[in-house]
Amino acid sequence: MRYLALLFVLFLAAGSAGTASGATFKGVYASTPFLDSTKKNLPDSVYQSAVFGVYIRLEWSVIEPTKGKYDWSTLDAETSRAISAGKQISVGVTTGENTPGWLFNEGVQYGTFVVNDASSNCLTLQIAVPWDATYQQEYAAMLSALAAHLQSTSAYNAVQVVKITPMTEWTEEMRLPSDTGPKKSGGCRRVSNAVAIWQSLGYRPHLAYDAWTEAAQSVQTAFPDKVLGIAILNDNDFPLIDENGDALKSEKSAGWVDVKGEIISYGVSTFPLGFLVGWNALGQTETSSVVIDAGAAGAIEGWQTNMHLNHQAGCDSSSGHDNAPCTDATYQDILDNGIANGGQYLEIWPDDLLAFPDAVAEAQRKL
């Protein structure tokens, strides 16, 4: 990839930028669902297992339902048990479809998009324009409040990783709607022409990059002593629009800007305790070249097991099709695949943790 040479130079200049102090983040983390209520919090059995930590996935609209008024119940239900059990914590706040509606009443600019979900259903989302000044201000205020609350409950020291999430859709992965629908067949046929919508909103690659770096600085200010990170897609994550506002045919077109690559470069060179780049579809044979390349240039490599079976990983029924139920051995293959490809941080689903505790314990031992 064209940004690797720059990444390598930045890594040499940054010295220890790719390694967190003491590497205390390294391990296997059981991921919560998106926590819209305490009914979705992890079962107590997770905290009695060999897992190193938990990844707490919060929703901005749930933790701040009204401007400046916070509800930390979903967070506290996890952190209190994590502290009691001696587990470490990773935390992220999803935005995208989970951006609170009051923000738009504050005048934050947004676009309305129809996108595919994981089951090819149609989702209609209001996505904030990430470079909107009010959006940036409120995102920073929310992260500051989150850090202050964690410090007040003594959970702060257990937090090892904080995700940077100002640009998401319906998952925590860094992306903006970028399809060019509607589709003639397959999945949601009403998918928006996101490129046209972004053109109307004034999208430029440098605006997306600047918005992410501004938000990242807010996260670093709130959590100056934590590993910071992102989850990425391999492709189709930013609209194909050049700096003139013109639509492009592909990433091979003249004028294409690798926004994701520029963001990874910035993260590796900027965050002193390390920058985590993860991919959320690890299988027995599947990995991400983006993560591996970023790791070679100094990023911390992270993997989340694929989710094909209702918060359980799917294993290889045939090459490239991870939809068969796992066994202890095949699930071990998934975890070993991530570790063999440089993974230092693994996110897994709690049902898999409880079904395959020996495989998880072995992976934790290897890390």
N, C-alpha and C positions, 0 to 999 in steps of 0.2 A: 504494500500500500504506500501511496506517495508521501504520507506524513511520517513514515517510520524513521527516515534519516534524521528529520528534525527531532523526533522523540528521543532518539538515541543520544544526540548531542545534548539535549536538555537533561537527560538522565545523568550523563557524565558530569554536567555542571552542577546538578542538584545534589550529588553525593548520595546521601542516605535518604533522599526523598521517597524512594520506593519501598522503604522498610519502616514499619511502625516501631516505635520505641518498645523494646522487650517483646515484640510480636505477640502481644497478649490477645489480639483479635483472632488468632489462628484456631480454627475448629469447625465443628458441625453445629449449625443453628436450626432449630425447629421453627418453621414459619407459621405465624398465625394466619387465619383468613383476614380479609379486610374487616376491621373491627367497627361495625356500625352499632353494636350493642355488646354488653358483657356476656350475653348468651353465647357469643361466638368465641369467647376466650378459650385458651388451651386447657385440656383436661389436666388434672393434677398428676396423672401418671407420666406426663412429659417431664415433669420436674423430678421425678424419681428415677429417670433413665440416665444413661451415660452421655447424653447430649451435652455439648459444651455450653451452649447458650440458646437463646430464643431471638427470633427476628419478629419484632412487633410492627405490624402494618396498620397505621392509623389512617383515618380519613379526615381531611381538613374540615369538611362540613359537619362532622360529628364532634370534633374536639373544640371547634369554635362556631357553634350554631348561630351566635349573635356576635357582632363586632365587639372584640375586646372582652367577651365573656366566655370562659373556657369550661369544658366538661372533661375532666381527666379520668373518669371512671374506667373506661376501657384500658387506658394505659396503666393505671394503678393496679388493676386486677392482675396484670402480668408482672409488673416490676416488683410488687411485694412478694410474690411467690418466687420470682427469680432470685431475689436477694436472700430469702430464707433457704433456698436450695443451693446457693453458691454458684448460680449460673451467670453467664455473661449476657449482655444485651446488645442487639443491633436494632436500630429504629429507623423508620421512614414514614413520611406523611404523604399520602397520595393526593394529587391535585386533579387536573383533568376533569372528569365527570364528578369528582368529589370536591370541587371548588365550591365554597359556600355561596348560596344565591345572593346573600346580602352584598357581596362584592360587586355584582352587576348593578345593584341599586345605588352603589357608590359611584357609578359611572365607568367602571372598568370595561374597556372595549372587548368584544368577544365575537367569535364566529359560531354558527350552528352547523354541525356536521352529522351526517349519518354514516356510521362505520360498522364493520363486521366485528362481532365478538368472537370468542374462541369456538363457539358452536355455529358460526356463520349466521347468527341472528342479527337483525338490524338494531343498532343502538343510536339514539339521537342524543348528541352531546353538545353542551355549550362549553367551548374551550376559550379561556381567557387569552387575549393577546399578551404573550409573555413579556414584551418590552413596555407594556403599559406602566406608567410610573406609580399609579395607585396600587396596582397588582404587586409590583416589586416591594413597595412599602409595607403592604399588609402581609406578604409572605415573610418578610424579614421580622415583622412584629410577632407573628405566630411562632417562628423558630426561636426567637428570644424568650417568649413565654414558655415554650416547651423546655428549654434549657433551665430556666429559672425554677420551673416546677420540679424537674428531675433533681435539681440541687436541693430543693426544700425537703424532698422525701429520702434523701441519701442514696437514691438509685444512680445518681450521676456517675459515680466511680465505676459502676458495673457496665456502663455503656462503652462499647468498644468501637462501634461503627455507626455512622449517621449517613443516610442516603440524601443526595441532593436531587430534589424532585419538582422543580418549577414547571417542567414541560412533560406532561403525561397525557394519556387518553383514559382507558379504563383499567390499566395496570400501572405498576410503578416504573415501567421502563421508559427511558428518555425518548420521547418522540412527539411529533405533531402530526395530525391527520395529513395524509399525503396521497391517498388514492385518487384516481381520475375517473370515477364512476360517471353515470350509472353503468352497471354491468348488464350484459346481455344474457348471462347464464351463471349459475352457481352462486351459492351463498346468498348474501343480502344483495339483491339487484338494485336497491335504492341507494347504494353507497354514493356519497356526495362526490362531486368534482372538487376535491379539496384544494387543488392547485388554483382553480378559478376563485374560490373563496379567499384564499390567502392573498392572491393578487389584489383583490378588492380591499383587503385589510392592510396593504402596503408591505407585505413580507419581503424581506431581503435576507440573504444568508448572514450578513454581518449583524443584523438586528437580533436574529436568533442566538448567535454566538454571544453577543454583548449581553443579552438578557440572561443567558445561562451563567455567564461569569459573574454578573452582578448578584444574582441569586446565590451563587456558590460562595461569594464573599460574605454574604449575610449568614450562611450556614457556618462558615469558618469563624465568624465573629461570635456566634452563639455557642459553638462547640470547638474552641481553639485547640483542644488537646485530644481530639478524636480522629480516627481514620475516617475519611470522607469518601463516598463512592457513588457509583451509578450502576444501573442495569441497562444494557443496550440491546438493540436489535441488530441483526446482521445487515439489514437493508430496509428500504421503504420506511425510513424513520423521519425524514424531513422532506418537505415538498420540493419538487424539481423546478426551482425558480432561480434565475441568476441575479446578479447584482443590478441588472437593468430592469428587473421585474418581469422578464420574459420567461415563459414556460420552456422547459427542456424536455427532450425525448428520453434521456437516460443519464446515468452517472458518467457515461463516456462522452457526453456532449461537451463541446467547448463552452466554457463559462460555468461549469458545475463547480461548486464549492463543497468540500468535504467538511460539513459542519461538525459531524461527530468526531472526525479525526482531529479537527482543531480543538474541540473541547477536551478530548483525551490528552492532547499535547499540553494544554493549559493545566489540567489537573495534575499530571505527572510532574510538571515543573514548579507548581505553586504550593502544594500542600505538604508541609514538612514531615508529617507523620505517615504519609503514604496516601495513594489514591487507588481505590478499589474499582475495578471494572469487571462487571459480572454479566453472565448470560443465563437466561431463565429457561433453557430447554435441554439441559444435559441429559443424554441418554447413554445406552451401552456403547454406542459408536459415534454419537453426534457431539460435536463441540463447535466452538465459534473461533474462526480464524482472527476475528477482530480482537477477542480477548487474548488469544495466544500472542498475537503481534504486539498488543499493548503491554503484555507481561514482559516480552523480550525487551521492550523499551523502558521498563522501570515501573509499570503499574503493578498493583497487587491483583492477582487473578482470582476471580470468584465465580462460582457456579451454583445455579439452583436446578434441582432435578426437574425434569419435564412434568407437566401435569396433564394426564390424559384420562384418569379414572377417578374423577371427583375427589380432588385433593389427595391423590395417590399418583406415583410415577407409573408410566407405562414402560414395558420392556419390549425388546425387538421381536415382533412376530415375523417380520421379514425386514430385509435391509431398508432402513430409512422409514420404517413404520413402527413407532413405539406405542403400540396400543394393546399389547398382551399383558395379562396380569404377571407381576414379578414373582419370582421365588427368592429365597434368601441369597442364592448364588447369583442370580441375574441382577438383583438389586445391588449386591456387592460389586458387580461389574460396573454399574453406573457410577458408584462412588469412586471406585478405583480409576475409572476413566477420567474423572475430574482431577483427581490427585496426580495421576500420571501426566496430565497436561498442564501442570503447574499450579493447580488450585491450592490455595491456602485457606480459603473461606468457602464453606459449602452450606447452602440452604436446602433443607429437606422438608417434606410434608409430615405432619405429626402421625397420620395413619401409617405411613411407612416406618416411622421410628418405632411405633408400637408393634408393627408386624415383623420387623426385621431388626431387633435390638442388637443382635450379635454383629451384623454387618455395620451398623452405625458405630458400635463400640470399636470395631476394627479400624474403621475410617478415622475415628477420633484418635486412636493410638498412632496411626500413621502420620497424622498432622501434628 
